Amino acid sequence: MEEDRRRRNTLASARFRVKLKERGKALEMSLKETQEKIKTLEQNIERLEMENKWLKELLVEKARIKPDP
């Protein structure tokens, strides 16, 4: 009886360790994906800020060149 309880407990502990390891791997993968997504979004922000600056400069230049009526 005691031996059976120990065997079940050992098996339960082993299952728990496997689940814990899998959860850790899943969290690491999620973290990596999130970091990659952040990097991509930061690159998009930088590109859009540059484009916005260029367009503002273009508008200022057009306004400066445009003759007053």
PyMOL Python script that loads the backbone (N, CA, C, O; Angstrom):
from pymol import cmd

cmd.read_pdbstr("""\
ATOM      1  N   MET A   1       0.819  -1.190   0.000  1.00  0.00           N
ATOM      2  CA  MET A   1       0.000   0.000   0.000  1.00  0.00           C
ATOM      3  C   MET A   1       0.871   1.266   0.000  1.00  0.00           C
ATOM      4  O   MET A   1       0.697   2.154  -0.835  1.00  0.00           O
ATOM      5  N   GLU A   2       1.799   1.328   0.940  1.00  0.00           N
ATOM      6  CA  GLU A   2       2.728   2.455   0.996  1.00  0.00           C
ATOM      7  C   GLU A   2       3.563   2.522  -0.279  1.00  0.00           C
ATOM      8  O   GLU A   2       3.836   3.604  -0.799  1.00  0.00           O
ATOM      9  N   GLU A   3       3.962   1.361  -0.773  1.00  0.00           N
ATOM     10  CA  GLU A   3       4.763   1.293  -1.996  1.00  0.00           C
ATOM     11  C   GLU A   3       3.964   1.815  -3.191  1.00  0.00           C
ATOM     12  O   GLU A   3       4.512   2.517  -4.042  1.00  0.00           O
ATOM     13  N   ASP A   4       2.700   1.485  -3.260  1.00  0.00           N
ATOM     14  CA  ASP A   4       1.831   1.945  -4.338  1.00  0.00           C
ATOM     15  C   ASP A   4       1.671   3.470  -4.287  1.00  0.00           C
ATOM     16  O   ASP A   4       1.698   4.140  -5.320  1.00  0.00           O
ATOM     17  N   ARG A   5       1.507   4.000  -3.093  1.00  0.00           N
ATOM     18  CA  ARG A   5       1.363   5.448  -2.918  1.00  0.00           C
ATOM     19  C   ARG A   5       2.642   6.159  -3.363  1.00  0.00           C
ATOM     20  O   ARG A   5       2.581   7.192  -4.031  1.00  0.00           O
ATOM     21  N   ARG A   6       3.789   5.610  -2.995  1.00  0.00           N
ATOM     22  CA  ARG A   6       5.066   6.199  -3.397  1.00  0.00           C
ATOM     23  C   ARG A   6       5.238   6.170  -4.915  1.00  0.00           C
ATOM     24  O   ARG A   6       5.705   7.140  -5.511  1.00  0.00           O
ATOM     25  N   ARG A   7       4.859   5.056  -5.531  1.00  0.00           N
ATOM     26  CA  ARG A   7       4.978   4.932  -6.990  1.00  0.00           C
ATOM     27  C   ARG A   7       4.097   5.971  -7.680  1.00  0.00           C
ATOM     28  O   ARG A   7       4.536   6.635  -8.619  1.00  0.00           O
ATOM     29  N   ARG A   8       2.861   6.111  -7.217  1.00  0.00           N
ATOM     30  CA  ARG A   8       1.956   7.109  -7.810  1.00  0.00           C
ATOM     31  C   ARG A   8       2.496   8.525  -7.603  1.00  0.00           C
ATOM     32  O   ARG A   8       2.424   9.369  -8.495  1.00  0.00           O
ATOM     33  N   ASN A   9       3.037   8.764  -6.413  1.00  0.00           N
ATOM     34  CA  ASN A   9       3.591  10.081  -6.126  1.00  0.00           C
ATOM     35  C   ASN A   9       4.801  10.364  -7.026  1.00  0.00           C
ATOM     36  O   ASN A   9       4.956  11.478  -7.525  1.00  0.00           O
ATOM     37  N   THR A  10       5.639   9.373  -7.229  1.00  0.00           N
ATOM     38  CA  THR A  10       6.808   9.522  -8.106  1.00  0.00           C
ATOM     39  C   THR A  10       6.363   9.831  -9.529  1.00  0.00           C
ATOM     40  O   THR A  10       6.929  10.706 -10.185  1.00  0.00           O
ATOM     41  N   LEU A  11       5.351   9.114 -10.005  1.00  0.00           N
ATOM     42  CA  LEU A  11       4.839   9.354 -11.360  1.00  0.00           C
ATOM     43  C   LEU A  11       4.220  10.744 -11.469  1.00  0.00           C
ATOM     44  O   LEU A  11       4.411  11.434 -12.470  1.00  0.00           O
ATOM     45  N   ALA A  12       3.488  11.152 -10.453  1.00  0.00           N
ATOM     46  CA  ALA A  12       2.877  12.484 -10.464  1.00  0.00           C
ATOM     47  C   ALA A  12       3.957  13.563 -10.470  1.00  0.00           C
ATOM     48  O   ALA A  12       3.839  14.562 -11.179  1.00  0.00           O
ATOM     49  N   SER A  13       5.001  13.359  -9.684  1.00  0.00           N
ATOM     50  CA  SER A  13       6.112  14.321  -9.654  1.00  0.00           C
ATOM     51  C   SER A  13       6.781  14.418 -11.023  1.00  0.00           C
ATOM     52  O   SER A  13       7.107  15.509 -11.489  1.00  0.00           O
ATOM     53  N   ALA A  14       6.978  13.282 -11.652  1.00  0.00           N
ATOM     54  CA  ALA A  14       7.599  13.273 -12.984  1.00  0.00           C
ATOM     55  C   ALA A  14       6.723  14.018 -13.983  1.00  0.00           C
ATOM     56  O   ALA A  14       7.236  14.802 -14.781  1.00  0.00           O
ATOM     57  N   ARG A  15       5.410  13.789 -13.956  1.00  0.00           N
ATOM     58  CA  ARG A  15       4.494  14.496 -14.865  1.00  0.00           C
ATOM     59  C   ARG A  15       4.532  15.997 -14.603  1.00  0.00           C
ATOM     60  O   ARG A  15       4.517  16.800 -15.536  1.00  0.00           O
ATOM     61  N   PHE A  16       4.581  16.364 -13.334  1.00  0.00           N
ATOM     62  CA  PHE A  16       4.630  17.774 -12.979  1.00  0.00           C
ATOM     63  C   PHE A  16       5.901  18.427 -13.525  1.00  0.00           C
ATOM     64  O   PHE A  16       5.843  19.528 -14.073  1.00  0.00           O
ATOM     65  N   ARG A  17       7.043  17.758 -13.382  1.00  0.00           N
ATOM     66  CA  ARG A  17       8.307  18.313 -13.885  1.00  0.00           C
ATOM     67  C   ARG A  17       8.266  18.470 -15.403  1.00  0.00           C
ATOM     68  O   ARG A  17       8.776  19.456 -15.936  1.00  0.00           O
ATOM     69  N   VAL A  18       7.668  17.511 -16.100  1.00  0.00           N
ATOM     70  CA  VAL A  18       7.552  17.597 -17.568  1.00  0.00           C
ATOM     71  C   VAL A  18       6.666  18.781 -17.933  1.00  0.00           C
ATOM     72  O   VAL A  18       7.009  19.558 -18.823  1.00  0.00           O
ATOM     73  N   LYS A  19       5.527  18.926 -17.252  1.00  0.00           N
ATOM     74  CA  LYS A  19       4.629  20.059 -17.534  1.00  0.00           C
ATOM     75  C   LYS A  19       5.324  21.386 -17.259  1.00  0.00           C
ATOM     76  O   LYS A  19       5.190  22.340 -18.025  1.00  0.00           O
ATOM     77  N   LEU A  20       6.063  21.437 -16.165  1.00  0.00           N
ATOM     78  CA  LEU A  20       6.770  22.655 -15.804  1.00  0.00           C
ATOM     79  C   LEU A  20       7.796  23.021 -16.876  1.00  0.00           C
ATOM     80  O   LEU A  20       7.928  24.188 -17.246  1.00  0.00           O
ATOM     81  N   LYS A  21       8.520  22.020 -17.369  1.00  0.00           N
ATOM     82  CA  LYS A  21       9.515  22.248 -18.419  1.00  0.00           C
ATOM     83  C   LYS A  21       8.836  22.734 -19.703  1.00  0.00           C
ATOM     84  O   LYS A  21       9.319  23.669 -20.342  1.00  0.00           O
ATOM     85  N   GLU A  22       7.719  22.106 -20.082  1.00  0.00           N
ATOM     86  CA  GLU A  22       6.987  22.506 -21.284  1.00  0.00           C
ATOM     87  C   GLU A  22       6.457  23.924 -21.152  1.00  0.00           C
ATOM     88  O   GLU A  22       6.501  24.702 -22.106  1.00  0.00           O
ATOM     89  N   ARG A  23       5.957  24.259 -19.967  1.00  0.00           N
ATOM     90  CA  ARG A  23       5.446  25.613 -19.744  1.00  0.00           C
ATOM     91  C   ARG A  23       6.571  26.630 -19.880  1.00  0.00           C
ATOM     92  O   ARG A  23       6.385  27.695 -20.469  1.00  0.00           O
ATOM     93  N   GLY A  24       7.737  26.299 -19.333  1.00  0.00           N
ATOM     94  CA  GLY A  24       8.893  27.190 -19.447  1.00  0.00           C
ATOM     95  C   GLY A  24       9.299  27.400 -20.895  1.00  0.00           C
ATOM     96  O   GLY A  24       9.608  28.519 -21.303  1.00  0.00           O
ATOM     97  N   LYS A  25       9.298  26.318 -21.675  1.00  0.00           N
ATOM     98  CA  LYS A  25       9.643  26.433 -23.098  1.00  0.00           C
ATOM     99  C   LYS A  25       8.617  27.290 -23.838  1.00  0.00           C
ATOM    100  O   LYS A  25       8.976  28.106 -24.686  1.00  0.00           O
ATOM    101  N   ALA A  26       7.341  27.099 -23.512  1.00  0.00           N
ATOM    102  CA  ALA A  26       6.289  27.884 -24.158  1.00  0.00           C
ATOM    103  C   ALA A  26       6.432  29.364 -23.816  1.00  0.00           C
ATOM    104  O   ALA A  26       6.247  30.225 -24.676  1.00  0.00           O
ATOM    105  N   LEU A  27       6.759  29.653 -22.567  1.00  0.00           N
ATOM    106  CA  LEU A  27       6.944  31.050 -22.158  1.00  0.00           C
ATOM    107  C   LEU A  27       8.150  31.662 -22.859  1.00  0.00           C
ATOM    108  O   LEU A  27       8.100  32.819 -23.278  1.00  0.00           O
ATOM    109  N   GLU A  28       9.230  30.901 -22.989  1.00  0.00           N
ATOM    110  CA  GLU A  28      10.407  31.403 -23.689  1.00  0.00           C
ATOM    111  C   GLU A  28      10.093  31.694 -25.154  1.00  0.00           C
ATOM    112  O   GLU A  28      10.530  32.709 -25.698  1.00  0.00           O
ATOM    113  N   MET A  29       9.336  30.804 -25.788  1.00  0.00           N
ATOM    114  CA  MET A  29       8.965  30.999 -27.186  1.00  0.00           C
ATOM    115  C   MET A  29       8.079  32.237 -27.321  1.00  0.00           C
ATOM    116  O   MET A  29       8.258  33.037 -28.239  1.00  0.00           O
ATOM    117  N   SER A  30       7.137  32.388 -26.413  1.00  0.00           N
ATOM    118  CA  SER A  30       6.248  33.547 -26.434  1.00  0.00           C
ATOM    119  C   SER A  30       7.046  34.836 -26.245  1.00  0.00           C
ATOM    120  O   SER A  30       6.794  35.835 -26.919  1.00  0.00           O
ATOM    121  N   LEU A  31       8.003  34.807 -25.331  1.00  0.00           N
ATOM    122  CA  LEU A  31       8.848  35.969 -25.096  1.00  0.00           C
ATOM    123  C   LEU A  31       9.639  36.323 -26.348  1.00  0.00           C
ATOM    124  O   LEU A  31       9.729  37.493 -26.722  1.00  0.00           O
ATOM    125  N   LYS A  32      10.205  35.322 -26.989  1.00  0.00           N
ATOM    126  CA  LYS A  32      10.993  35.556 -28.206  1.00  0.00           C
ATOM    127  C   LYS A  32      10.116  36.152 -29.310  1.00  0.00           C
ATOM    128  O   LYS A  32      10.522  37.098 -29.985  1.00  0.00           O
ATOM    129  N   GLU A  33       8.919  35.601 -29.491  1.00  0.00           N
ATOM    130  CA  GLU A  33       8.005  36.115 -30.511  1.00  0.00           C
ATOM    131  C   GLU A  33       7.607  37.561 -30.204  1.00  0.00           C
ATOM    132  O   GLU A  33       7.531  38.399 -31.103  1.00  0.00           O
ATOM    133  N   THR A  34       7.357  37.839 -28.933  1.00  0.00           N
ATOM    134  CA  THR A  34       6.972  39.196 -28.536  1.00  0.00           C
ATOM    135  C   THR A  34       8.112  40.173 -28.772  1.00  0.00           C
ATOM    136  O   THR A  34       7.887  41.287 -29.245  1.00  0.00           O
ATOM    137  N   GLN A  35       9.341  39.764 -28.445  1.00  0.00           N
ATOM    138  CA  GLN A  35      10.497  40.625 -28.677  1.00  0.00           C
ATOM    139  C   GLN A  35      10.687  40.902 -30.166  1.00  0.00           C
ATOM    140  O   GLN A  35      11.019  42.024 -30.548  1.00  0.00           O
ATOM    141  N   GLU A  36      10.482  39.896 -31.002  1.00  0.00           N
ATOM    142  CA  GLU A  36      10.598  40.087 -32.449  1.00  0.00           C
ATOM    143  C   GLU A  36       9.520  41.038 -32.954  1.00  0.00           C
ATOM    144  O   GLU A  36       9.778  41.890 -33.804  1.00  0.00           O
ATOM    145  N   LYS A  37       8.314  40.884 -32.425  1.00  0.00           N
ATOM    146  CA  LYS A  37       7.210  41.763 -32.826  1.00  0.00           C
ATOM    147  C   LYS A  37       7.505  43.203 -32.412  1.00  0.00           C
ATOM    148  O   LYS A  37       7.252  44.135 -33.175  1.00  0.00           O
ATOM    149  N   ILE A  38       8.036  43.383 -31.208  1.00  0.00           N
ATOM    150  CA  ILE A  38       8.397  44.719 -30.735  1.00  0.00           C
ATOM    151  C   ILE A  38       9.444  45.334 -31.650  1.00  0.00           C
ATOM    152  O   ILE A  38       9.342  46.506 -32.015  1.00  0.00           O
ATOM    153  N   LYS A  39      10.451  44.549 -32.023  1.00  0.00           N
ATOM    154  CA  LYS A  39      11.511  45.043 -32.906  1.00  0.00           C
ATOM    155  C   LYS A  39      10.926  45.496 -34.244  1.00  0.00           C
ATOM    156  O   LYS A  39      11.275  46.559 -34.757  1.00  0.00           O
ATOM    157  N   THR A  40      10.038  44.681 -34.798  1.00  0.00           N
ATOM    158  CA  THR A  40       9.400  45.024 -36.070  1.00  0.00           C
ATOM    159  C   THR A  40       8.583  46.300 -35.942  1.00  0.00           C
ATOM    160  O   THR A  40       8.642  47.166 -36.815  1.00  0.00           O
ATOM    161  N   LEU A  41       7.822  46.422 -34.861  1.00  0.00           N
ATOM    162  CA  LEU A  41       7.003  47.618 -34.656  1.00  0.00           C
ATOM    163  C   LEU A  41       7.869  48.863 -34.462  1.00  0.00           C
ATOM    164  O   LEU A  41       7.530  49.940 -34.953  1.00  0.00           O
ATOM    165  N   GLU A  42       8.983  48.715 -33.749  1.00  0.00           N
ATOM    166  CA  GLU A  42       9.888  49.852 -33.573  1.00  0.00           C
ATOM    167  C   GLU A  42      10.492  50.284 -34.907  1.00  0.00           C
ATOM    168  O   GLU A  42      10.677  51.477 -35.149  1.00  0.00           O
ATOM    169  N   GLN A  43      10.799  49.320 -35.767  1.00  0.00           N
ATOM    170  CA  GLN A  43      11.325  49.655 -37.092  1.00  0.00           C
ATOM    171  C   GLN A  43      10.259  50.376 -37.910  1.00  0.00           C
ATOM    172  O   GLN A  43      10.562  51.331 -38.624  1.00  0.00           O
ATOM    173  N   ASN A  44       9.003  49.917 -37.806  1.00  0.00           N
ATOM    174  CA  ASN A  44       7.915  50.586 -38.518  1.00  0.00           C
ATOM    175  C   ASN A  44       7.728  52.011 -38.012  1.00  0.00           C
ATOM    176  O   ASN A  44       7.508  52.931 -38.800  1.00  0.00           O
ATOM    177  N   ILE A  45       7.815  52.191 -36.702  1.00  0.00           N
ATOM    178  CA  ILE A  45       7.683  53.529 -36.129  1.00  0.00           C
ATOM    179  C   ILE A  45       8.769  54.443 -36.677  1.00  0.00           C
ATOM    180  O   ILE A  45       8.497  55.574 -37.082  1.00  0.00           O
ATOM    181  N   GLU A  46       9.999  53.946 -36.687  1.00  0.00           N
ATOM    182  CA  GLU A  46      11.116  54.751 -37.189  1.00  0.00           C
ATOM    183  C   GLU A  46      10.904  55.118 -38.655  1.00  0.00           C
ATOM    184  O   GLU A  46      11.140  56.259 -39.053  1.00  0.00           O
ATOM    185  N   ARG A  47      10.463  54.160 -39.451  1.00  0.00           N
ATOM    186  CA  ARG A  47      10.229  54.419 -40.874  1.00  0.00           C
ATOM    187  C   ARG A  47       9.116  55.452 -41.055  1.00  0.00           C
ATOM    188  O   ARG A  47       9.238  56.365 -41.872  1.00  0.00           O
ATOM    189  N   LEU A  48       8.036  55.307 -40.294  1.00  0.00           N
ATOM    190  CA  LEU A  48       6.913  56.241 -40.414  1.00  0.00           C
ATOM    191  C   LEU A  48       7.288  57.637 -39.923  1.00  0.00           C
ATOM    192  O   LEU A  48       6.842  58.634 -40.492  1.00  0.00           O
ATOM    193  N   GLU A  49       8.098  57.714 -38.878  1.00  0.00           N
ATOM    194  CA  GLU A  49       8.544  59.028 -38.403  1.00  0.00           C
ATOM    195  C   GLU A  49       9.400  59.721 -39.454  1.00  0.00           C
ATOM    196  O   GLU A  49       9.281  60.928 -39.664  1.00  0.00           O
ATOM    197  N   MET A  50      10.269  58.949 -40.117  1.00  0.00           N
ATOM    198  CA  MET A  50      11.096  59.530 -41.181  1.00  0.00           C
ATOM    199  C   MET A  50      10.228  60.001 -42.344  1.00  0.00           C
ATOM    200  O   MET A  50      10.450  61.072 -42.909  1.00  0.00           O
ATOM    201  N   GLU A  51       9.235  59.179 -42.692  1.00  0.00           N
ATOM    202  CA  GLU A  51       8.333  59.547 -43.783  1.00  0.00           C
ATOM    203  C   GLU A  51       7.538  60.795 -43.422  1.00  0.00           C
ATOM    204  O   GLU A  51       7.353  61.684 -44.253  1.00  0.00           O
ATOM    205  N   ASN A  52       7.073  60.857 -42.184  1.00  0.00           N
ATOM    206  CA  ASN A  52       6.315  62.015 -41.723  1.00  0.00           C
ATOM    207  C   ASN A  52       7.164  63.285 -41.780  1.00  0.00           C
ATOM    208  O   ASN A  52       6.697  64.336 -42.218  1.00  0.00           O
ATOM    209  N   LYS A  53       8.409  63.176 -41.334  1.00  0.00           N
ATOM    210  CA  LYS A  53       9.324  64.313 -41.379  1.00  0.00           C
ATOM    211  C   LYS A  53       9.552  64.763 -42.818  1.00  0.00           C
ATOM    212  O   LYS A  53       9.550  65.959 -43.110  1.00  0.00           O
ATOM    213  N   TRP A  54       9.746  63.811 -43.702  1.00  0.00           N
ATOM    214  CA  TRP A  54       9.976  64.137 -45.112  1.00  0.00           C
ATOM    215  C   TRP A  54       8.757  64.850 -45.706  1.00  0.00           C
ATOM    216  O   TRP A  54       8.894  65.838 -46.429  1.00  0.00           O
ATOM    217  N   LEU A  55       7.561  64.334 -45.390  1.00  0.00           N
ATOM    218  CA  LEU A  55       6.342  64.952 -45.924  1.00  0.00           C
ATOM    219  C   LEU A  55       6.142  66.371 -45.369  1.00  0.00           C
ATOM    220  O   LEU A  55       5.711  67.267 -46.095  1.00  0.00           O
ATOM    221  N   LYS A  56       6.453  66.568 -44.093  1.00  0.00           N
ATOM    222  CA  LYS A  56       6.340  67.911 -43.511  1.00  0.00           C
ATOM    223  C   LYS A  56       7.297  68.872 -44.197  1.00  0.00           C
ATOM    224  O   LYS A  56       6.938  70.006 -44.514  1.00  0.00           O
ATOM    225  N   GLU A  57       8.518  68.405 -44.422  1.00  0.00           N
ATOM    226  CA  GLU A  57       9.502  69.238 -45.111  1.00  0.00           C
ATOM    227  C   GLU A  57       9.042  69.556 -46.529  1.00  0.00           C
ATOM    228  O   GLU A  57       9.246  70.667 -47.019  1.00  0.00           O
ATOM    229  N   LEU A  58       8.430  68.594 -47.178  1.00  0.00           N
ATOM    230  CA  LEU A  58       7.915  68.808 -48.530  1.00  0.00           C
ATOM    231  C   LEU A  58       6.816  69.868 -48.520  1.00  0.00           C
ATOM    232  O   LEU A  58       6.787  70.738 -49.390  1.00  0.00           O
ATOM    233  N   LEU A  59       5.918  69.801 -47.550  1.00  0.00           N
ATOM    234  CA  LEU A  59       4.847  70.795 -47.436  1.00  0.00           C
ATOM    235  C   LEU A  59       5.403  72.191 -47.166  1.00  0.00           C
ATOM    236  O   LEU A  59       4.943  73.174 -47.747  1.00  0.00           O
ATOM    237  N   VAL A  60       6.383  72.267 -46.293  1.00  0.00           N
ATOM    238  CA  VAL A  60       7.003  73.565 -45.987  1.00  0.00           C
ATOM    239  C   VAL A  60       7.673  74.122 -47.232  1.00  0.00           C
ATOM    240  O   VAL A  60       7.565  75.315 -47.518  1.00  0.00           O
ATOM    241  N   GLU A  61       8.362  73.272 -47.968  1.00  0.00           N
ATOM    242  CA  GLU A  61       9.035  73.710 -49.193  1.00  0.00           C
ATOM    243  C   GLU A  61       8.017  74.181 -50.227  1.00  0.00           C
ATOM    244  O   GLU A  61       8.221  75.206 -50.877  1.00  0.00           O
ATOM    245  N   LYS A  62       6.914  73.431 -50.381  1.00  0.00           N
ATOM    246  CA  LYS A  62       5.880  73.835 -51.345  1.00  0.00           C
ATOM    247  C   LYS A  62       5.276  75.162 -50.937  1.00  0.00           C
ATOM    248  O   LYS A  62       5.034  76.019 -51.786  1.00  0.00           O
ATOM    249  N   ALA A  63       5.028  75.345 -49.651  1.00  0.00           N
ATOM    250  CA  ALA A  63       4.442  76.598 -49.172  1.00  0.00           C
ATOM    251  C   ALA A  63       5.400  77.758 -49.383  1.00  0.00           C
ATOM    252  O   ALA A  63       4.970  78.866 -49.702  1.00  0.00           O
ATOM    253  N   ARG A  64       6.686  77.518 -49.210  1.00  0.00           N
ATOM    254  CA  ARG A  64       7.686  78.558 -49.386  1.00  0.00           C
ATOM    255  C   ARG A  64       7.828  78.967 -50.846  1.00  0.00           C
ATOM    256  O   ARG A  64       8.014  80.145 -51.152  1.00  0.00           O
ATOM    257  N   ILE A  65       7.740  77.992 -51.743  1.00  0.00           N
ATOM    258  CA  ILE A  65       7.903  78.254 -53.187  1.00  0.00           C
ATOM    259  C   ILE A  65       6.640  78.838 -53.802  1.00  0.00           C
ATOM    260  O   ILE A  65       6.714  79.637 -54.735  1.00  0.00           O
ATOM    261  N   LYS A  66       5.480  78.445 -53.284  1.00  0.00           N
ATOM    262  CA  LYS A  66       4.206  78.875 -53.859  1.00  0.00           C
ATOM    263  C   LYS A  66       4.081  80.398 -53.783  1.00  0.00           C
ATOM    264  O   LYS A  66       4.223  80.983 -52.709  1.00  0.00           O
ATOM    265  N   PRO A  67       3.810  81.050 -54.948  1.00  0.00           N
ATOM    266  CA  PRO A  67       3.665  82.509 -54.942  1.00  0.00           C
ATOM    267  C   PRO A  67       2.359  82.933 -54.279  1.00  0.00           C
ATOM    268  O   PRO A  67       1.338  82.258 -54.407  1.00  0.00           O
ATOM    269  N   ASP A  68       2.404  84.048 -53.577  1.00  0.00           N
ATOM    270  CA  ASP A  68       1.197  84.587 -52.940  1.00  0.00           C
ATOM    271  C   ASP A  68       0.297  85.199 -53.994  1.00  0.00           C
ATOM    272  O   ASP A  68       0.782  85.905 -54.878  1.00  0.00           O
ATOM    273  N   PRO A  69      -1.010  84.945 -53.924  1.00  0.00           N
ATOM    274  CA  PRO A  69      -1.938  85.526 -54.933  1.00  0.00           C
ATOM    275  C   PRO A  69      -2.211  86.970 -54.698  1.00  0.00           C
ATOM    276  O   PRO A  69      -2.962  87.587 -55.453  1.00  0.00           O
TER     277      PRO A  69
END
""", "prot")
cmd.dss("prot")
cmd.show_as("cartoon", "prot")
cmd.util.cbc("prot")
cmd.orient("prot")
